[in-house]
Amino acid sequence: MMTAPVLRLSRPALAGAVVLLLAGACGDDVQGPNDDANDDDPAAELLSTLIVSNPVTSDATAGAGLALSGFPFSEETVFVSLPPGSVSNGETAVIQTRGAEAQATAAMVDGGFDPIPLAAGAGDTLDIRIELAGGGAPLAFYAVVPPSIPPVIVRTDPPPKKRDVPLNAVMLVVFSEPIDAATVTTSSVQLLLDGVPVAGTLEFEDDANLILTLTTAEPLVPGADYTLLITQEIGDLDGGALEASHTSAFTTVAQSGAPGSAGEGSLWVMVFGDSGACIAGAKVEVVDGQRLGQSIQQTEPCSVWWPFYGGVLFEGLTPGVEMTIRASAWGYVAQEKTVLPGFGDAAQAVQIFLDRHSYW
């Protein structure tokens, strides 16, 4: 059985009707939710993947005892996200509430972006522009904020069918909206090995209850098939639940418990702020173990999907031998973490979330 979840904050939101306007299109060329769509049209596929939450009211967050620092929350706030692989050459997404000054920008990673907050209410129109790599004509959308829709899972890490997952990997689930902490239990979120739950700890990594992690009590079994299960018990503060259970199967790296040879291992580190955004300029330094004293500065954006890019990469390490790293950034509280490098090109990926200084 898992230990009791370590939880921070929570609250609700949901997904909306989206209209796509290709760059340069107007009038009858605009494709709406009720229009006939060509299933082979990438635009039509994009219409079905963009996620817009329902509004979250300040009364609801206050009633739940939440104080979400670092977010531009107003009387009503929505969350917008796009699953990975939605726009393979997408570079940046800009979202703005039509007729208002509220605007948010997200760096796209692997064709998607995690939920970002924006002040908006039910029925409001959100204008969305995706800039493409290489300077191609941008894609322009608009989405109508819905009054209510169930939460969904934007992505999981490891992703489905991932192989060679490191034995000290932390499971991660990104939700489309803040989740009610009371619904996160050892039965609603499980890691299964041969159908048996694996002991571990559940914890929200961000102050908005969007990113949930599951850290196992013991290292994963080498060369084993695991299944991450998220059930319909998960819900938001409005009482909306997942429409269906979600499973994500993956396989761990086939290695012995003994440390590998020097030079065979690598370690990938990504440093995020309390809002879930990658911190440009963050420094990662080895403070104990192999490569003591080595320091590398992080670049932006960071990718938390395979293949990794951005972040910090340590190469030529001895796999399976502990080392302690320290992540720091201006305005944030530094954090240390003891890790085990992975084998070969299947670098162990470590995500570190830093809290802002109380005076910041």
ZAMARNU-263307 format. One line per 10 residues: number of its first residue (from 1); for each residue x, y, z of N, C-alpha, C. Coordinates in steps of 0.02 Angstrom, whole numbers. Example, Ala and Ser with C-alpha at 12.3 -4.5 7.8 and 13.67 -1.06 7.14 Angstrom:
2
1) 660,-284,390,615,-225,390,660,-165,390  642,-112,354,684,-53,357,645,2,394
***
This chain:
360
1) 42,-60,0,0,0,0,44,63,0  19,116,-30,55,179,-31,46,214,36  93,257,53,85,299,111,35,353,95  12,390,146,-37,443,135,-8,496,90  -49,524,43,-23,574,-4,0,637,33  53,667,8,76,732,32,48,783,-16  0,823,5,-37,867,-40,-29,939,-20  -32,984,-71,-27,1056,-57,-95,1089,-67  -109,1112,-128,-169,1151,-141,-211,1118,-195  -272,1143,-205,-313,1116,-260,-368,1164,-280
11) -404,1146,-334,-464,1178,-357,-483,1164,-429  -542,1188,-457,-570,1161,-519,-563,1202,-583  -581,1171,-640,-582,1202,-706,-608,1155,-761  -601,1169,-830,-625,1121,-881,-613,1136,-956  -641,1094,-1008,-619,1098,-1078,-671,1126,-1126  -654,1166,-1175,-704,1204,-1212,-709,1192,-1286  -760,1220,-1316,-769,1217,-1388,-717,1261,-1421  -683,1234,-1472,-628,1270,-1503,-643,1280,-1577  -627,1339,-1602,-634,1353,-1674,-565,1369,-1700  -547,1343,-1759,-482,1355,-1788,-488,1402,-1847
21) -446,1453,-1848,-442,1500,-1903,-372,1497,-1931  -363,1466,-1989,-297,1462,-2018,-272,1532,-2035  -208,1543,-2029,-179,1609,-2041,-201,1633,-2110  -230,1693,-2111,-251,1722,-2175,-322,1706,-2193  -356,1662,-2154,-424,1644,-2170,-473,1692,-2137  -533,1698,-2166,-583,1742,-2137,-651,1722,-2162  -704,1750,-2133,-772,1739,-2156,-790,1666,-2158  -813,1642,-2218,-836,1574,-2225,-780,1523,-2218  -718,1545,-2218,-662,1499,-2213,-649,1476,-2141  -682,1509,-2093,-671,1492,-2023,-707,1427,-2007
31) -671,1379,-1979,-701,1314,-1961,-725,1317,-1889  -789,1304,-1879,-818,1307,-1812,-834,1238,-1785  -855,1234,-1721,-869,1169,-1689,-922,1129,-1724  -970,1162,-1757,-1025,1125,-1789,-1014,1113,-1864  -958,1137,-1891,-943,1128,-1962,-920,1057,-1976  -931,1035,-2037,-905,970,-2058,-830,975,-2065  -793,929,-2033,-720,932,-2034,-692,871,-2070  -638,882,-2105,-602,827,-2138,-557,793,-2087  -568,729,-2075,-529,693,-2024,-455,692,-2040  -437,701,-2105,-367,699,-2123,-334,768,-2117
41) -373,818,-2100,-349,887,-2095,-316,897,-2026  -251,915,-2024,-218,927,-1960,-255,978,-1917  -286,1026,-1950,-324,1077,-1914,-382,1046,-1875  -416,998,-1907,-472,966,-1874,-449,927,-1813  -391,895,-1818,-364,858,-1762,-346,905,-1705  -320,963,-1723,-301,1013,-1672,-363,1039,-1635  -418,1043,-1672,-481,1066,-1641,-500,1020,-1583  -485,955,-1590,-507,907,-1540,-457,898,-1483  -398,928,-1488,-348,917,-1436,-337,977,-1390  -351,1038,-1413,-343,1097,-1370,-390,1091,-1311
51) -366,1106,-1251,-405,1098,-1190,-413,1166,-1156  -474,1187,-1144,-489,1248,-1108,-533,1231,-1049  -514,1250,-989,-553,1233,-929,-612,1279,-921  -659,1258,-878,-712,1304,-859,-684,1354,-808  -718,1410,-796,-692,1460,-749,-688,1433,-678  -636,1454,-643,-628,1440,-572,-637,1506,-536  -685,1510,-490,-700,1573,-457,-657,1583,-395  -648,1646,-377,-610,1663,-317,-646,1638,-255  -713,1636,-257,-751,1610,-200,-737,1536,-190  -730,1499,-245,-716,1427,-239,-647,1415,-209
61) -598,1454,-231,-531,1444,-204,-527,1465,-131  -562,1518,-113,-562,1541,-43,-597,1489,0  -652,1460,-25,-688,1410,12,-647,1347,24  -600,1334,-21,-556,1275,-14,-493,1291,25  -487,1354,47,-428,1374,85,-365,1380,44  -373,1398,-19,-315,1402,-64,-289,1473,-69  -224,1479,-76,-191,1544,-87,-139,1533,-140  -159,1536,-203,-115,1517,-258,-71,1575,-279  -14,1581,-246,34,1634,-262,67,1620,-328  85,1674,-364,121,1666,-426,76,1658,-487
71) 8,1658,-477,-39,1652,-532,-81,1715,-537  -96,1736,-599,-135,1798,-608,-210,1787,-599  -229,1759,-541,-299,1743,-532,-341,1806,-520  -399,1810,-552,-446,1864,-543,-509,1833,-513  -567,1863,-524,-629,1834,-500,-642,1766,-532  -622,1760,-596,-629,1696,-631,-566,1683,-671  -543,1620,-670,-482,1601,-706,-494,1535,-743  -467,1530,-803,-470,1467,-841,-399,1443,-854  -393,1379,-871,-328,1350,-887,-330,1323,-959  -278,1336,-997,-273,1315,-1066,-213,1270,-1074
81) -221,1214,-1110,-165,1167,-1120,-172,1132,-1187  -117,1102,-1209,-116,1065,-1272,-72,1004,-1262  -98,943,-1273,-58,882,-1262,2,879,-1309  55,845,-1289,114,838,-1331,97,805,-1397  132,826,-1451,121,797,-1517,66,830,-1556  33,881,-1528,-22,914,-1563,1,956,-1621  55,995,-1612,83,1037,-1665,159,1024,-1664  182,978,-1705,251,955,-1701,302,1011,-1710  286,1061,-1751,332,1116,-1763,312,1179,-1726  269,1173,-1676,249,1230,-1636,306,1255,-1592
91) 313,1320,-1586,368,1349,-1548,343,1389,-1488  293,1431,-1498,265,1473,-1445,190,1480,-1453  154,1478,-1398,82,1489,-1399,66,1552,-1360  25,1595,-1389,3,1657,-1356,-73,1654,-1350  -99,1661,-1289,-171,1657,-1277,-194,1723,-1246  -248,1752,-1272,-274,1815,-1246,-350,1812,-1243  -378,1841,-1189,-450,1847,-1182,-474,1904,-1227  -517,1888,-1274,-539,1939,-1322,-574,1997,-1286  -554,2058,-1305,-583,2118,-1275,-556,2135,-1207  -503,2100,-1184,-473,2114,-1119,-397,2114,-1126
101) -363,2137,-1074,-291,2140,-1075,-258,2075,-1054  -297,2029,-1025,-269,1966,-1001,-237,1927,-1057  -173,1908,-1048,-135,1872,-1099,-84,1827,-1066  -71,1770,-1096,-21,1723,-1071,18,1694,-1129  82,1680,-1117,126,1651,-1168,157,1587,-1142  160,1536,-1184,189,1472,-1164,238,1448,-1217  298,1427,-1194,346,1395,-1239,322,1324,-1252  316,1305,-1315,292,1238,-1332,349,1188,-1330  335,1129,-1304,384,1075,-1299,353,1012,-1328  387,982,-1376,363,921,-1408,291,929,-1434
111) 277,988,-1462,212,999,-1494,155,1013,-1447  167,1031,-1385,113,1046,-1338,137,1091,-1283  92,1106,-1235,112,1145,-1176,65,1127,-1118  93,1130,-1057,55,1115,-997,6,1172,-981  -43,1159,-938,-95,1210,-923,-65,1276,-899  -90,1331,-928,-71,1397,-907,-135,1436,-890  -133,1479,-838,-193,1514,-815,-204,1579,-852  -268,1597,-858,-287,1660,-892,-353,1684,-863  -359,1748,-850,-421,1776,-824,-474,1775,-879  -529,1739,-867,-584,1734,-915,-644,1703,-881
121) -704,1714,-910,-765,1686,-882,-801,1643,-934  -853,1608,-913,-892,1565,-958,-920,1607,-1015  -913,1581,-1076,-937,1617,-1135,-887,1664,-1166  -833,1680,-1129,-781,1724,-1157,-746,1688,-1215  -719,1727,-1261,-681,1700,-1317,-606,1709,-1304  -568,1656,-1312,-496,1659,-1305,-464,1655,-1374  -424,1704,-1392,-387,1703,-1455,-320,1671,-1444  -303,1621,-1484,-242,1581,-1475,-202,1582,-1539  -139,1599,-1534,-94,1600,-1592,-34,1556,-1577  -19,1511,-1623,39,1467,-1616,91,1486,-1669
131) 149,1509,-1646,204,1526,-1690,241,1461,-1707  258,1453,-1771,290,1391,-1793,366,1400,-1802  403,1347,-1790,475,1348,-1799,491,1359,-1873  543,1396,-1887,563,1409,-1956,528,1467,-1988  487,1502,-1948,455,1563,-1974,395,1551,-2018  364,1492,-2015,305,1479,-2055,246,1521,-2031  193,1524,-2072,134,1562,-2053,103,1533,-1989  89,1574,-1939,62,1549,-1876,-8,1521,-1884  -27,1477,-1837,-95,1452,-1833,-133,1495,-1783  -194,1515,-1800,-234,1556,-1756,-299,1520,-1739
141) -315,1517,-1674,-375,1484,-1650,-417,1533,-1611  -480,1515,-1600,-515,1546,-1544,-555,1492,-1508  -559,1497,-1443,-594,1448,-1403,-645,1483,-1359  -704,1454,-1353,-756,1480,-1310,-753,1445,-1243  -747,1483,-1189,-741,1455,-1122,-808,1422,-1102  -807,1358,-1084,-869,1323,-1066,-887,1335,-992  -950,1326,-974,-970,1334,-904,-949,1275,-861  -943,1215,-892,-925,1155,-853,-906,1098,-900  -853,1064,-883,-829,1005,-920,-785,965,-872  -784,898,-876,-743,857,-832,-668,870,-843
151) -628,858,-792,-555,865,-800,-528,809,-845  -471,821,-875,-438,770,-916,-364,768,-899  -330,716,-923,-258,710,-913,-223,736,-976  -180,785,-967,-144,815,-1023,-87,768,-1045  -51,741,-997,4,696,-1013,26,659,-951  64,605,-960,96,569,-906,169,560,-922  209,551,-871,280,536,-879,298,482,-829  324,424,-851,341,407,-920,279,407,-965  289,423,-1028,232,421,-1075,214,348,-1091  155,336,-1119,136,267,-1136,186,233,-1182
161) 198,169,-1169,242,126,-1209,316,146,-1205  334,188,-1158,405,208,-1150,445,148,-1126  504,138,-1154,549,84,-1135,611,113,-1102  649,70,-1068,712,89,-1036,701,145,-985  646,143,-948,633,192,-896,681,180,-838  716,231,-813,763,222,-757,729,194,-695  768,159,-654,739,125,-596,721,172,-540  746,234,-542,727,283,-490,682,337,-520  647,321,-573,602,369,-605,545,387,-559  522,449,-563,464,474,-527,406,479,-576
171) 349,448,-561,291,452,-604,260,523,-600  236,548,-656,209,615,-658,144,616,-698  94,651,-672,30,659,-706,13,733,-709  0,759,-769,-20,829,-777,-94,831,-794  -132,866,-752,-204,873,-762,-221,938,-798  -279,940,-830,-299,999,-868,-321,1056,-823  -333,1043,-760,-358,1092,-712,-338,1072,-642  -340,1118,-594,-324,1101,-525,-371,1046,-499  -342,1001,-461,-378,941,-438,-392,945,-363  -450,921,-343,-469,918,-272,-423,868,-237
181) -385,893,-188,-336,850,-154,-369,791,-120  -431,799,-98,-465,745,-63,-479,684,-107  -478,694,-173,-491,639,-219,-427,601,-238  -370,626,-217,-306,592,-232,-290,544,-175  -299,480,-187,-290,429,-136,-249,371,-164  -236,323,-121,-198,264,-143,-239,218,-186  -303,231,-194,-344,192,-240,-358,229,-305  -357,296,-303,-371,334,-364,-310,341,-409  -250,336,-380,-187,339,-419,-143,282,-396  -126,236,-441,-86,178,-423,-34,163,-476
191) 22,136,-454,71,106,-499,68,31,-487  55,-6,-541,44,-78,-535,102,-118,-566  122,-171,-531,170,-220,-557,137,-288,-552  123,-319,-609,87,-382,-611,19,-376,-575  -12,-317,-582,-78,-307,-553,-78,-289,-480  -19,-285,-449,-14,-271,-377,11,-199,-368  -23,-158,-325,-1,-89,-313,69,-87,-283  109,-38,-306,177,-28,-281,175,27,-229  209,17,-173,210,66,-119,244,130,-142  218,187,-122,247,251,-140,211,310,-109
201) 233,370,-126,204,431,-98,178,475,-154  117,501,-145,86,547,-193,95,618,-169  113,663,-215,125,732,-195,114,779,-255  79,835,-242,74,886,-293,138,927,-293  167,937,-353,230,973,-359,221,1048,-370  159,1070,-379,147,1141,-392,90,1165,-347  86,1231,-338,36,1260,-293,-34,1262,-322  -43,1240,-385,-109,1241,-416,-139,1171,-422  -105,1121,-395,-130,1052,-400,-142,1029,-471  -96,1047,-515,-99,1025,-585,-52,966,-598
211) 4,964,-562,57,915,-575,64,869,-514  46,806,-524,48,756,-470,106,708,-482  144,693,-430,198,645,-436,186,585,-391  212,528,-412,211,468,-372,283,443,-366  310,444,-306,378,422,-294,376,356,-258  405,304,-287,402,238,-257,448,233,-197  428,190,-149,467,182,-87,533,147,-101  535,104,-152,595,67,-171,607,76,-246  670,66,-269,684,70,-341,640,22,-381  625,39,-442,585,-5,-485,624,-68,-502
221) 589,-120,-522,620,-184,-540,648,-180,-611  711,-201,-622,739,-198,-690,701,-241,-740  693,-216,-801,662,-254,-854,590,-274,-841  553,-234,-802,485,-252,-784,434,-207,-819  374,-235,-828,319,-197,-859,275,-169,-804  268,-103,-802,227,-68,-752,168,-35,-787  115,-22,-748,57,15,-772,38,69,-722  36,131,-745,12,186,-703,-63,193,-714  -101,189,-661,-175,190,-665,-202,251,-628  -243,291,-663,-278,348,-633,-352,336,-644
231) -391,330,-591,-460,310,-596,-508,370,-597  -572,355,-607,-625,406,-609,-640,435,-540  -605,412,-489,-612,442,-422,-581,512,-420  -535,527,-467,-504,593,-469,-556,645,-491  -559,700,-454,-608,752,-471,-584,821,-455  -623,871,-478,-607,941,-465,-651,968,-409  -644,1031,-392,-682,1060,-336,-756,1069,-352  -774,1066,-415,-845,1071,-434,-879,1003,-430  -841,951,-415,-869,884,-412,-864,846,-477  -835,877,-528,-826,842,-592,-770,792,-587
241) -780,733,-617,-731,679,-614,-706,661,-684  -650,627,-687,-626,602,-751,-681,560,-783  -690,567,-849,-743,530,-883,-727,456,-889  -663,440,-887,-641,370,-892,-574,361,-857  -561,301,-834,-496,286,-804,-442,291,-857  -381,308,-836,-325,317,-882,-269,269,-862  -240,234,-911,-183,190,-897,-125,208,-942  -65,201,-916,-5,214,-955,46,160,-937  61,116,-985,106,61,-974,177,78,-998  228,56,-961,297,68,-980,341,11,-955
251) 402,9,-980,449,-44,-962,514,-14,-936  539,-40,-881,601,-14,-851,662,-40,-888  718,-6,-877,781,-26,-908,802,-94,-881  829,-136,-924,852,-202,-904,924,-197,-882  935,-190,-817,1003,-184,-791,1007,-220,-724  1068,-238,-705,1078,-271,-641,1079,-218,-587  1077,-239,-524,1078,-191,-469,1147,-163,-458  1199,-192,-488,1267,-168,-477,1281,-107,-519  1322,-61,-494,1340,-2,-532,1373,-20,-598  1364,21,-649,1394,9,-713,1465,35,-717
261) 1495,30,-775,1563,54,-786,1565,129,-792  1621,158,-773,1629,230,-777,1621,253,-849  1586,309,-858,1578,338,-925,1516,314,-961  1480,264,-934,1421,237,-968,1356,274,-952  1358,315,-900,1296,344,-875,1287,417,-891  1225,441,-883,1210,511,-893,1152,531,-848  1145,596,-839,1093,624,-795,1066,688,-826  1000,691,-833,969,751,-861,929,786,-805  942,850,-795,909,887,-741,871,946,-771  808,954,-751,766,1010,-773,741,1047,-711
271) 750,1113,-710,732,1153,-651,672,1197,-668  619,1192,-628,558,1230,-639,542,1274,-580  505,1328,-592,481,1370,-538,417,1343,-509  390,1377,-457,330,1353,-424,269,1358,-468  273,1396,-523,217,1400,-570,219,1345,-623  272,1305,-622,279,1251,-670,318,1270,-732  342,1333,-736,379,1356,-794,453,1344,-785  487,1328,-840,559,1317,-839,595,1382,-820  646,1377,-776,683,1436,-754,746,1444,-797  746,1494,-841,804,1507,-882,860,1534,-837
281) 921,1507,-846,977,1530,-807,987,1494,-741  944,1447,-724,953,1409,-662,1018,1370,-665  1051,1363,-608,1116,1328,-605,1108,1262,-568  1139,1209,-595,1139,1144,-563,1212,1126,-548  1227,1115,-485,1295,1101,-463,1298,1035,-425  1351,995,-437,1361,933,-400,1395,950,-334  1362,934,-278,1389,951,-212,1414,890,-174  1403,830,-201,1429,770,-168,1430,713,-218  1480,669,-212,1485,611,-256,1525,625,-318  1516,584,-370,1553,592,-432,1540,660,-464
291) 1592,686,-496,1590,752,-528,1580,808,-478  1604,799,-416,1598,850,-365,1624,917,-389  1583,969,-382,1604,1036,-402,1583,1056,-472  1563,1008,-514,1543,1026,-582,1478,1066,-580  1474,1119,-620,1416,1162,-621,1396,1178,-693  1332,1173,-708,1307,1187,-775,1245,1232,-769  1239,1280,-815,1182,1326,-815,1128,1300,-863  1066,1305,-842,1009,1280,-882,989,1328,-937  967,1299,-993,940,1338,-1048,865,1330,-1050  832,1368,-1093,759,1365,-1099,739,1358,-1172
301) 686,1321,-1190,640,1287,-1144,665,1219,-1122  633,1191,-1071,648,1124,-1048,595,1076,-1077  615,1015,-1091,567,965,-1113,562,912,-1060  500,894,-1042,490,839,-994,463,778,-1031  466,779,-1097,447,722,-1137,508,698,-1176  507,638,-1199,564,609,-1236,559,630,-1309  614,649,-1343,682,656,-1316,689,721,-1277  733,719,-1226,742,778,-1185,783,831,-1221  769,893,-1208,812,947,-1229,803,1005,-1182  849,1055,-1186,849,1107,-1135,875,1076,-1071
311) 866,1112,-1015,889,1084,-951,964,1077,-949  987,1030,-908,1059,1020,-896,1075,945,-905  1127,930,-943,1147,861,-955,1217,847,-928  1222,798,-883,1287,774,-858,1301,707,-893  1359,702,-926,1376,641,-963,1440,610,-935  1455,549,-957,1515,514,-936,1516,495,-863  1457,481,-835,1451,464,-765,1452,388,-755  1459,367,-692,1455,296,-676,1384,280,-656  1348,240,-695,1278,225,-680,1270,190,-612  1215,207,-578,1200,173,-515,1238,197,-455
321) 1283,246,-464,1322,273,-408,1292,342,-389  1274,349,-325,1240,410,-302,1282,473,-311  1247,527,-325,1278,594,-325,1224,643,-302  1245,696,-269,1198,746,-244,1206,810,-283  1150,836,-310,1152,897,-349,1114,952,-312  1132,1014,-327,1100,1072,-296,1075,1118,-352  1010,1131,-354,981,1177,-404,968,1244,-371  987,1298,-406,977,1366,-378,961,1414,-434  926,1468,-418,909,1520,-466,893,1584,-428  905,1641,-460,893,1705,-428,819,1712,-409
331) 807,1728,-345,739,1737,-321,705,1674,-297  740,1616,-300,711,1553,-280,753,1521,-224  720,1478,-185,754,1441,-132,789,1380,-162  855,1375,-152,894,1320,-180,871,1253,-151  880,1200,-189,858,1134,-167,910,1081,-187  925,1035,-141,971,980,-155,933,915,-164  961,871,-206,929,807,-219,982,754,-233  976,696,-202,1022,641,-215,992,596,-269  1032,581,-321,1006,547,-380,1053,490,-401  1028,447,-445,1068,393,-475,1069,404,-550
341) 1127,413,-581,1131,420,-654,1104,358,-689  1074,368,-748,1049,312,-788,1103,284,-832  1085,231,-870,1132,197,-914,1128,226,-985  1185,234,-1016,1189,251,-1086,1150,312,-1107  1120,307,-1168,1082,363,-1195,1015,373,-1159  992,320,-1124,929,326,-1087,943,362,-1021  959,426,-1027,979,465,-968,924,467,-916  944,463,-852,896,473,-798,874,546,-799  808,557,-798,781,625,-799,758,644,-729  782,701,-705,764,725,-638,732,794,-645
351) 673,803,-616,639,867,-616,642,897,-546  664,960,-541,668,994,-477,625,1057,-480  580,1064,-433,536,1123,-429,559,1167,-371  576,1229,-386,599,1277,-336,543,1324,-315  540,1338,-250,492,1387,-223,525,1456,-222  485,1507,-234,511,1576,-230,526,1594,-157  575,1639,-149,588,1666,-82,526,1701,-57  514,1698,8,454,1728,36,449,1803,25  506,1835,15,505,1908,4,498,1926,-68  496,1875,-114,497,1888,-186,429,1906,-212
***
